[in-house]
């Protein structure tokens, strides 16, 4: 590379040299391109299971890596109609049934708490003369609830 009188590099001399030998410049470009496209190996990190295998470099006195794993908790449990109790009934033209403190007429849908979970149920029919009510929860399970027959 040539240096001009003011201490600056002469770019004309630089370009002239690289253009004068096209085979060298093509080989250099191929090397650069090969270096750029070379596959970078993925990093592999192994978490030690015992203290002999290694420890956390940031918290060397920590024992959290070697703790026994906790069993996973199932989050999508099947909803069942567990502890449903008829707490009240009114008769008349349109009977109203109270299940776990929530009022239902025929065709009504509401959410109640059953087994510590909130579930949506629908009252399908109420038969005060026989002391039965048919309900269905949003999952499709139907159940017949019995209660004391109303005497007219």
C-alpha positions in Angstrom: 0.0 0.0 0.0 1.4 3.3 -1.0 1.5 6.3 1.4 1.1 9.8 0.1 3.2 12.8 1.2 0.6 13.9 3.8 0.7 10.5 5.6 -2.6 9.3 4.1 -2.9 5.9 2.4 -3.2 5.9 -1.3 -6.4 4.0 -2.1 -5.7 4.1 -5.9 -2.6 2.0 -5.4 -4.6 -0.4 -3.2 -7.4 -0.9 -5.8 -4.9 -1.2 -8.6 -3.1 -4.1 -6.9 -6.2 -6.0 -6.2 -7.6 -5.5 -9.7 -4.3 -6.4 -11.3 -4.5 -10.1 -10.1 -8.2 -11.3 -10.4 -7.3 -14.9 -9.4 -5.9 -13.8 -6.1 -8.9 -11.5 -5.3 -11.4 -14.2 -6.2 -9.6 -16.7 -4.0 -9.6 -14.2 -1.1 -13.3 -13.6 -1.6 -14.1 -17.3 -1.6 -12.1 -17.7 1.7 -14.0 -14.9 3.3 -17.3 -16.4 2.1 -16.4 -19.9 3.3 -15.5 -18.5 6.7 -18.8 -16.7 6.9 -20.9 -19.7 5.9 -19.0 -22.2 8.0 -21.3 -24.0 10.3 -21.1 -22.9 13.9 -21.4 -25.9 16.2 -24.2 -25.6 18.8 -23.2 -25.0 22.4 -23.9 -28.0 24.7 -24.4 -27.4 28.4 -24.8 -30.3 30.7 -26.4 -29.7 34.1 -24.6 -31.8 36.7 -26.6 -34.2 38.8 -24.0 -34.5 41.6 -21.5 -32.2 43.1 -18.7 -34.4 41.7 -19.8 -33.6 38.1 -19.7 -29.8 38.6 -21.3 -26.8 40.2 -23.0 -23.5 39.4 -20.1 -21.1 38.5 -22.1 -18.1 39.6 -23.4 -19.6 42.9 -20.8 -22.3 43.9 -22.4 -22.9 47.3 -25.9 -23.4 45.9 -27.4 -26.9 46.2 -30.4 -26.2 43.9 -28.9 -28.2 41.0 -28.7 -31.3 43.1 -32.1 -31.2 44.7 -34.5 -34.0 44.0 -36.9 -33.2 41.2 -40.5 -32.5 42.1 -43.2 -34.6 40.4 -45.2 -32.6 37.8 -48.7 -31.7 38.8 -51.5 -32.5 36.4 -53.1 -29.2 35.4 -55.8 -30.5 33.1 -57.7 -32.7 35.4 -61.1 -34.2 34.4 -63.9 -32.2 35.9 -66.4 -34.4 37.8 -69.7 -33.6 39.5 -68.4 -34.4 42.9 -70.1 -32.9 46.0 -73.3 -31.4 44.7 -76.0 -30.9 47.3 -79.6 -29.7 46.8 -79.9 -27.0 49.5 -83.4 -25.8 48.6 -86.4 -26.2 46.4 -89.5 -24.1 45.6 -92.5 -25.5 43.9 -95.0 -23.9 41.7 -95.5 -23.2 38.0 -91.8 -22.8 37.5 -89.9 -24.7 40.2 -86.5 -23.3 41.4 -83.8 -25.6 42.7 -80.9 -24.4 44.9 -77.6 -26.4 44.4 -74.7 -25.5 46.6 -76.2 -22.1 47.2 -76.9 -21.2 43.6 -80.5 -21.0 42.2 -81.5 -22.9 39.0 -84.6 -23.0 37.0 -85.2 -25.4 34.1 -82.7 -24.5 31.4 -80.6 -22.2 33.6 -76.8 -22.4 33.4 -74.5 -21.1 36.2 -71.1 -21.7 37.8 -70.9 -23.4 41.1 -68.0 -24.5 43.3 -67.6 -28.3 43.6 -64.6 -30.1 45.0 -62.7 -26.8 45.3 -63.1 -26.1 41.6 -65.5 -23.8 39.7 -67.6 -25.7 37.2 -70.5 -24.7 34.9 -73.7 -26.7 35.2 -77.1 -26.6 33.5 -80.4 -27.7 35.0 -82.1 -29.9 32.5 -85.3 -30.7 34.4 -86.8 -30.5 37.9 -89.4 -32.9 39.1 -90.6 -31.8 42.6 -93.2 -34.6 42.8 -90.6 -37.3 42.5 -87.8 -35.5 44.3 -85.4 -35.5 41.4 -83.5 -33.0 39.3 -81.4 -33.7 36.2 -78.3 -31.6 35.7 -75.4 -31.6 33.2 -72.0 -29.9 33.4 -70.2 -28.3 30.5 -68.1 -31.5 29.9 -71.3 -33.4 29.0 -71.7 -35.6 32.1 -75.3 -35.8 33.3 -76.4 -36.5 36.9 -79.6 -37.0 38.7 -79.8 -35.3 42.1 -82.3 -36.5 44.7 -84.1 -34.4 47.3 -87.1 -34.6 49.6 -90.4 -34.9 47.7 -92.7 -31.9 48.1 -96.1 -32.7 49.3 -98.9 -30.7 47.8 
